[in-house]
Each structure stands twice: as C-alpha cells, then as structure tokens.
Amino acid sequence: GFLSVPVHCDVLVEVVDVNDNAPEVTVTSLSSSVAEDVPPGTVVALISVTDADMGENGETRCQIPNNLPFKLDSTFRNYYRLLTKDALDRETVSQYGITVTCSDAGLPVLTTNK
C-alpha cells in the first residue's frame, strides 16, 4: 500500500491592532494660582498623554482653544507644557477653564477632553 508520511507546518497569525483606546491625559498643575504679572512663557501645568494602541493608532496630539492667553508647547513625545502666551489681567478675567483636547491618529479618531 501507500506509505503514510506525517507532515507538520507552523502557521503564523498576526493580530492587527485596531484603534480601540482613547488617549489618556494626565495634568499636573504647578500652582493653584498664577499672579497676573507673570511674564509670557511662564509654565502653568505639565501634561502627559498616553495611548495603549500601537502605531498610528497610538500617536497623539493635543490642543487648547486659540482664544486664550495660554498655549501648549510640546516638549517631548507625548509631553506638553501649558504656558502663558499673553499678559494676564485679573480684573478682566479672574479664572480660566482650559480644556485640553487630545486625539489619536487612528481611524476612527478617538479624542479625550480634560
């Protein structure tokens, strides 16, 4: 009869990451209040953002509204500083509520507001 020869092979299955994690934002305030006479460029808070996804799905970018006297400065991958951009005037505005919006580069784009 026929000679039976066992054959073995290895199958490699690659699991592709889907964009199922929104960025996680951590804000560390350096002070609970800021004097109105601080110079532009004064650091108010430090922000870090992480995303558990891989590749483009895990790449993040953050922004704040443009109409504020503050700006975000990217210091290193996924780390930002919130700085004063313009002079502050307590008699005009005594408190700011700043929303930091961080989005990833995945599809669909996932966003976190903090």
C-alpha positions as a printed NumPy array, in Angstrom:
array([[  0.   ,   0.   ,   0.   ],
       [  0.795,   3.604,   0.282],
       [  3.388,   4.862,   2.705],
       [  1.976,   7.487,   5.078],
       [  4.377,  10.318,   5.982],
       [  3.291,  12.839,   8.611],
       [  3.759,  16.497,   7.587],
       [  3.992,  19.397,  10.023],
       [  3.894,  23.113,   9.382],
       [  3.871,  26.229,  11.503],
       [  1.156,  28.818,  10.975],
       [  1.928,  32.403,  11.941],
       [ -1.11 ,  34.556,  12.718],
       [ -0.511,  38.284,  13.057],
       [ -3.062,  40.146,  15.181],
       [ -3.518,  43.704,  13.872],
       [ -4.177,  46.491,  16.362],
       [ -7.483,  48.325,  15.998],
       [ -7.994,  51.794,  17.387],
       [ -9.952,  50.843,  20.495],
       [ -8.23 ,  53.003,  23.13 ],
       [ -8.718,  56.738,  23.529],
       [ -5.758,  58.833,  24.702],
       [ -5.339,  59.123,  28.468],
       [ -4.436,  62.622,  29.661],
       [ -2.714,  63.491,  32.942],
       [ -2.487,  67.136,  34.006],
       [ -0.119,  68.223,  36.766],
       [ -0.675,  71.798,  37.934],
       [  2.438,  73.546,  39.14 ],
       [  0.393,  76.033,  41.151],
       [ -3.268,  76.513,  42.001],
       [ -2.992,  80.202,  41.144],
       [ -0.895,  82.393,  38.865],
       [ -0.028,  86.045,  39.51 ],
       [ -1.32 ,  88.441,  36.866],
       [  2.15 ,  89.919,  36.383],
       [  3.894,  86.682,  35.334],
       [  5.794,  87.063,  32.061],
       [  4.657,  85.286,  28.888],
       [  6.188,  81.825,  28.746],
       [  5.531,  81.016,  32.411],
       [  4.792,  77.307,  32.87 ],
       [  1.386,  76.762,  34.474],
       [  0.928,  72.993,  34.109],
       [  2.574,  69.85 ,  32.745],
       [  0.555,  67.459,  30.605],
       [  1.32 ,  63.901,  29.572],
       [ -0.728,  61.767,  27.216],
       [ -0.593,  58.032,  26.583],
       [ -2.474,  55.744,  24.225],
       [ -2.384,  51.973,  24.653],
       [ -2.782,  51.384,  20.911],
       [  0.177,  50.707,  18.603],
       [  1.484,  52.594,  15.549],
       [ -0.663,  55.414,  14.171],
       [ -3.484,  54.35 ,  16.467],
       [ -1.279,  55.318,  19.416],
       [  0.13 ,  58.575,  18.021],
       [ -1.406,  61.564,  19.782],
       [ -1.625,  65.327,  19.503],
       [ -3.097,  67.848,  21.937],
       [ -4.507,  71.333,  21.639],
       [ -6.322,  74.039,  23.577],
       [ -8.647,  76.771,  22.29 ],
       [ -6.791,  79.58 ,  20.473],
       [ -8.733,  82.396,  22.14 ],
       [ -6.956,  82.048,  25.494],
       [ -3.798,  83.771,  26.785],
       [ -2.204,  80.315,  27.062],
       [ -0.501,  77.892,  24.675],
       [  0.604,  74.271,  24.619],
       [  4.264,  73.586,  23.973],
       [  5.276,  70.049,  23.011],
       [  8.436,  69.305,  24.993],
       [  8.947,  65.658,  24.116],
       [  6.925,  62.851,  22.607],
       [  3.535,  62.909,  24.385],
       [  4.611,  65.565,  26.906],
       [  3.414,  69.173,  26.876],
       [  3.745,  72.348,  28.903],
       [  0.852,  74.767,  29.357],
       [  2.398,  78.242,  29.187],
       [  1.132,  81.781,  29.473],
       [  1.062,  83.281,  25.979],
       [ -0.108,  86.828,  26.754],
       [ -0.292,  89.108,  29.762],
       [ -2.953,  88.204,  32.315],
       [ -5.32 ,  90.778,  33.859],
       [ -7.19 ,  89.564,  36.927],
       [ -9.598,  92.493,  36.823],
       [-10.707,  91.432,  33.321],
       [-10.678,  87.64 ,  33.786],
       [-10.108,  86.173,  37.242],
       [-10.251,  82.495,  36.298],
       [ -9.788,  80.355,  33.185],
       [-11.298,  76.973,  32.498],
       [ -8.945,  75.402,  29.948],
       [ -9.963,  72.222,  28.159],
       [ -7.083,  70.178,  26.76 ],
       [ -8.215,  68.08 ,  23.791],
       [ -6.033,  65.121,  22.82 ],
       [ -6.731,  62.965,  19.759],
       [ -5.021,  59.943,  18.292],
       [ -4.143,  59.369,  14.628],
       [ -6.192,  56.192,  14.288],
       [ -9.372,  55.536,  12.347],
       [-11.799,  56.335,  13.739],
       [-10.07 ,  59.168,  15.583],
       [-10.562,  58.862,  19.352],
       [-10.483,  62.01 ,  21.47 ],
       [-10.219,  62.816,  25.174],
       [-11.022,  66.183,  26.775],
       [ -9.587,  67.05 ,  30.163]])
